[in-house]
């Protein structure tokens, strides 16, 4: 099975107002069944220290890069679809306070220099990041309706490569390497959690070529990204 799609995305800013949109018409192959997928569509208005955001929003409370704790839903295009809801955010000199009401329930988030506290209907989470050697360490601890979840990660440059290493509970671990030159980029991922998974992506100018696999099943793709 394959899929052909065109993703259109952008953010437009006017005086005190931002409009974000990401939609993707796609066609399943073979068979030709097509749909229009709305991944994001939000309107944000800001006045002073306050901001109100409404629509279909990207929402990832966790700190993880390789094992993200997210409220977004995976979609057939290998991306994610945001949640319906609204956010009220206050930006202070030493904090950010956010109250949200979404289709997955209400939440409150307090972000300080030392870390973040995330409260929601089914549990709570403590998150943070800190300088560690030549890089940055980060972590999170969540209690959810499915039980505890924890994550520790580290990211730093290793020569010309950006290295990211994460361990997560329930048990899992992954390593990612990324290199970027003039017009050329290479990314690799290898991990284990209920089976092996991995991926390799090569980007040249606006073209990307990739291969990913989970539990013995593989997906390859070719894509082009441009402005218009």
N, C-alpha and C positions, 0 to 999 in steps of 0.2 A: 504494500500500500504506500502511496505517496501523497503529497499535498503541494499545490502551487498557490501562492498567496502574494498579495501586495499590501504591505503595512504602511499606512500614512500616519505620521505623528508630528506634533509640534506644540509649542507654547507661544501664545500671543499675549503681549503686555500692553495695556493702556494705563491711563492715570489711575493708580490704586487698584487696578483690576487685572487678573491673569486668567486666561482661558487655556486649558490644556486638553488635547484630544489625541487619541490613538485608536485607529480603527483598521481592520484588516479584512477585506473580501478574500475568500479562499475557495479552492476547488479541490475536492478529494479525488485522487486518482488510484485505480481506474474507477469508472462509474460516473464521474462528473457531478456528484452532489456538491452544491456550493452554498455558502452562507456568508453573511456579513457579521464579523465579530467586533464588538465594541469593547476594547480593552481598558480605555480610560476616557473620561469626559467630565471635566470639573471646571467650576468657576470659583475663583478666590478673590475676595475683596478685602483690602487692608486699610485700616484707619488708625494712625498712630502706632501704638504697641499691640493692637488687636488685629486678628485676621480671621475671617469666616470662609470656610471652604465647603462647597456642596457638589455632589455628583457621584460619579464612579471613580473612586480614589485608589491609588496605589498605597498599600499599608503593610509594612514589614516591621513589626516591633523589635525583632531580634537584632543582635550584633553580627551574627554569623554571615560570612561571605559564601562558604561552600555548603553549609547546612543552615540556611536561613529559616528562622521561625517567622512565618508570614501568614497573613490573613488573605492574601491574594490566592486565586485559584489557578492551577495549571490549565492551559488550553491546548487544543490540537496542534498549534503552530510552534510549540516548544517555548512559548512565552508564558505570561501570566495575565489574568484579568482581575482588575481591582474590585473593591467592595463598594456597594451603594451606601451612602451615608453623608454625614456632615461633621466638620471639625471646627471648634472654636479654640483659637490659640492666642495666648498672651506671651509676648516677648519682653522679659525683664532684663536688667543689667547683668544679673547673675543666674538667671533661670529661664526656662521655657515651660509653661503650663499649657497642657492641651486636654480638652474634653471632647469626646467623640461619641456619636450615636450612629451605629452602622447596622446593616442587615445581620451581622453576626453578634450584635449586642453592643452595649455601652462600654466605654473605657475611659480611664483618666491616666495621664502621663505627666510626670514631673522630671524635667531634665536639669541637672546641676553640673557644675564643672567636675565633680567627683564621680558622677554616674547618673543613672536613670532609674526611676521607679515606674512600673507599668502595672496598673490595676484593671482587671476586667471581670466579667460576670463569673467565669469559671476558675479564676485564680489570680496570680500575681507574678511579677518578674522583677528581678534586680539585674541591672546591666551596667557595664562600664568598659573603659579602655584606658591604657596608661603607657607611657614610654617604657621600652624594655630593650636595653642594649642599643643596637643600631636601628631597631624597628619599633613596632607598636604591638603590645599585647592587648587582648580583649576577651571578654567573657560574659556569660549570662547564666542565670539560674531561674527557672520558671517552675511554678506549680500549676498544672492544668488539670482538667477533668480526666485526662488520660494518664495522670501521674506526673512525677518529676521529670524535668528536662534540664540538662546542663551542657555548657559548651565552653571550651577554652581555645583560643586561637592566637596566632602570631603571624605578622607579616613584615617583611623587610626585603631590601635589595641584597641580592647575592651576586656580586659582580654586575653584569648587565641585566640580570633576571630579577623579576619581582617574585618572591617566594611567599606563599600563603599555606600555613599548616593549621589544621583544626582537628580537635577531638571532641566528640559529642556523646552524651548519654541520653537515651539508650544507645548502647555501644556502637561507635562508628568513628572513622578517621579518614581524612583526605588530605592530599597534597596537590597544590596547583603552582605552576610556573608560567610566567608571562614575560615575553620579550617584545620590545617595540623599537623599530628603527625608522628610517625615513621612508614612509609609504609602505612599510612592511611590518607585520606583527604576527607573533606565534604564541599560542596559548595551549597548555596541556593540563589535564586533570586526571588523577587516579585516586580512587577511594574504595572503601568497603563499608557497607551497612546492609545487613541482610543480603549479602552478595556483593560481588565486585561491580564497580561502575567506573567509567572514564570517558574522556573525550579529547579531541585534538582539533584545533581551529587555526587555519592559516588565512591571514587577511593581507591583501595586496591592493593598495589604493581603495577603491570603493567595492571591490569584490571580496567575498569570503567563501572559504571552502572548509567544511567540517565533517567530522565523524564522531558519533557518541555511541556508547553501548551500556546497557544495564542488564545484568543477569543473562548474558548470552544473546540478547536482542540488540540489533544495531540500527542506527539511523544516520544517513548521510545527507548533506545538503549543500547547495550552492546559492549564494545570495548576492544581490547588488544593492548598495545604499547610496542615495544621492539626494541633492536638494533641488527644489523647484519652486 
